[in-house]
Amino acid sequence: MQWIGVRDTPGNNWNGGSRDDVNRLGSWLGLMSQSDADQGPEQAGSRGDLITAQRPGERIARLTQRWVNAVPYDTSRMTEHEARALSASLRETDDARSLAGA
């Protein structure tokens, strides 16, 4: 068994944070997501949760290649600045969609 952590800084922990932040629940030990119990599956999770799940999935695949095939592996980590920029771009996309639909 091999433990592979999240490696992204906590998301929704600043005044510009939102539900769509990467690693919005601030997990260090493993992946976490949260959805409201009174909403259906179409509203479950968030785009930030999806990105939070995809990034370790890619790391796990690359690490597996390293262990099985001796492929070099470089650990990438999203900086706080990169995470906040990504969150801001997700919110801008939502704002643009809201304006287009209004």
N, C-alpha and C positions, 0 to 999 in steps of 0.2 A: 504494500500500500504506500502511496506517495501523496502527501498533502501539497496542494497548490493553492495559494491564497489569491485574493482578489487583486491586489497590487494597485488599485486606484484610490486616490484620496477621497475622503467623504464628500458627498455632494451637497445636499440640501441643508447646509449648516451656516449659511451666510444670508445677508439681507436681500441678495439678488437671486437666491436659490428658488427652485421650483420642484414640483413632482417629477419632472422629466430629467432631473439631474442624473448624471452617471453616478452609481454607487450612492444614491440618495439616502439610504438608511445607514450609511457609514460602516458597513461590515468590513472586518479585516480577516476573519477566520474562514469565511466561505460566502457563497452567493446568497443574497436575501432579496425578496420582493414582497410587496404588500399590495393588497387590493381591498376595496371596501366590500364587506359581507353582503350589503344590500344591492349590489350591482351584478349584472350578468357577466359572462365570460368575455363579451365584446368590450367591456370597459376594464377588464382585469389588467393589472400591471400598468406600466407606462413605457414610453419609448426609452427613457433612461434605464429602466429595468431591463429592457430587451438588449440594449447596448452593453449593460453591465454583465449580462449573461453571455453575450457573444464574445466579448474580449477574453475572458478566461477559457472559453471553449476553444478559441484559436490558440491560446497559449498551451492548453493541454495537448492539442493535436501536434503542435511544434515540438513540445517536450517529448512526446511519444516517439516522434521521428528521431529525436536526438538519442533516446535510450535504445531504440531498436536498430537504427541505421547509422548511428554515430554522426548525425548531421549537426553542424554547429548551431547553437541557439543563443540569441541575444535577447535578454529580458528587456522588454519595453514597458515603460510606465507612463501613464497619462499624467502630465503635470497638473497642478491645480489650475494654472492659467488655461491650459488646453481644455480641461474639463468644464470650466466656466464659459469658455468661448463656445464649446459645443452646446452647452445648455442654452446659452443666449441665442444661438442660431436655431435651435428647436423652437424656442418661444417666438422668434421672428417669423418662422414658417407658420406657426399657429395663428399669429396676428394677421398675416397676409391672407390666410385662408378665411379667417373670420370676416375680414373686410370684403373679400371677394364674394362671400356668401350673403353679406348684408344688403 
